[in-house]
Structure formats: C-alpha cells, structure tokens
Amino acid sequence: MAKYMDWLSTLGSSAISPANPLKNTNTINPDGSVTPGSTTTMSGYTIIKADSIDAVLSIAQACPFLDIGGSLEVSELMKMPG
C-alpha cells in the first residue's frame, strides 16, 4: 500500500479523483442471475487528466499494483450530452 500511495503522490494534480475503492460488488451474469463478488480480486478507480491515452498508459504502467500480479484497465472518460 505504501508503494501505491507513493505512486499516487507522483501523479500530482493530474490525479483528479485518486484511489476510489469499490466494495459490495455483485456480478450480474448473462442469464440475469446475481453472484456476490467481482470477477477481479480488487477493484477501484482513479481518474487521471492527461493530454493523450498514451500518456495515461505510460502512467498506469508504473503502478505498483502490477508488481503483485494485478492488472489495470485504462479507458477514456466520455462526457455525455446534457
């Protein structure tokens, strides 16, 4: 956790919404049934402001969560009309 917090601190003001853990996750399966838990072992999100998706990918590649076998998904946040 200390390495993760150190990594977050290197993001400075580009981390608009850092370290948002998710809890009480349930998975809704294709047949509509609900399974308690997630398909991942740990989940959460951080919103990062950057000039390009490549810049964010580079930032994410330095995340220490990867050092313990974790994986990250990086997506672009879309603004909805209205």
C-alpha positions as CSV (number, residue, x, y, z in Angstrom):
1,M,0.0,0.0,0.0
2,A,2.9,2.4,0.7
3,K,4.3,1.9,-2.8
4,Y,0.8,2.6,-4.2
5,M,0.4,5.7,-2.2
6,D,3.9,6.9,-3.2
7,W,2.9,6.3,-6.9
8,L,-0.3,8.2,-6.4
9,S,1.7,11.2,-5.0
10,T,3.8,11.3,-8.1
11,L,0.7,12.0,-10.2
12,G,0.2,15.4,-8.6
13,S,-2.7,17.4,-9.9
14,S,-3.2,15.1,-12.8
15,A,-4.9,12.7,-10.4
16,I,-8.4,14.3,-10.4
17,S,-10.1,11.6,-8.4
18,P,-7.5,9.2,-6.9
19,A,-7.9,5.9,-5.2
20,N,-11.6,5.2,-5.2
21,P,-12.1,1.7,-3.9
22,L,-15.2,-0.2,-4.7
23,K,-17.0,-2.5,-2.3
24,N,-20.1,-4.8,-2.1
25,T,-19.6,-5.7,-5.7
26,N,-22.1,-8.1,-7.3
27,T,-21.8,-9.6,-10.8
28,I,-24.9,-9.9,-13.0
29,N,-24.5,-12.9,-15.2
30,P,-25.8,-13.2,-18.8
31,D,-28.8,-15.2,-17.6
32,G,-29.7,-12.4,-15.2
33,S,-28.6,-14.3,-12.1
34,V,-26.6,-12.4,-9.5
35,T,-23.4,-13.6,-8.0
36,P,-21.9,-11.9,-4.9
37,G,-18.4,-10.6,-5.6
38,S,-16.4,-9.5,-8.6
39,T,-14.6,-11.1,-11.4
40,T,-11.4,-9.4,-10.1
41,T,-9.7,-9.7,-6.7
42,M,-9.5,-6.0,-6.1
43,S,-11.3,-3.1,-7.8
44,G,-11.4,0.6,-7.7
45,Y,-10.6,3.6,-9.9
46,T,-8.5,6.7,-10.3
47,I,-9.4,9.5,-12.7
48,I,-6.3,11.0,-14.3
49,K,-6.2,14.0,-16.6
50,A,-3.7,13.7,-19.4
51,D,-3.1,15.0,-22.9
52,S,-3.5,11.6,-24.5
53,I,-4.4,8.0,-23.9
54,D,-0.7,7.1,-24.5
55,A,0.3,9.4,-21.6
56,V,-2.2,7.7,-19.3
57,L,-1.0,4.3,-20.4
58,S,2.6,5.2,-19.5
59,I,1.4,6.5,-16.1
60,A,-0.5,3.2,-15.5
61,Q,2.4,1.1,-16.4
62,A,4.3,2.5,-13.4
63,C,1.5,1.5,-10.9
64,P,2.9,-0.9,-8.3
65,F,-0.3,-2.9,-8.3
66,L,1.2,-4.6,-11.4
67,D,4.1,-5.8,-9.3
68,I,1.9,-8.1,-7.3
69,G,0.2,-9.6,-10.3
70,G,-2.7,-7.2,-10.6
71,S,-3.9,-5.8,-13.9
72,L,-5.3,-2.5,-14.8
73,E,-7.9,-1.4,-17.4
74,V,-7.4,2.1,-18.9
75,S,-10.3,3.8,-20.5
76,E,-11.1,7.3,-21.8
77,L,-13.9,9.0,-19.8
78,M,-16.7,10.2,-22.2
79,K,-18.8,13.2,-21.5
80,M,-22.5,12.5,-22.0
81,P,-24.6,15.2,-23.7
82,G,-26.8,17.3,-21.4
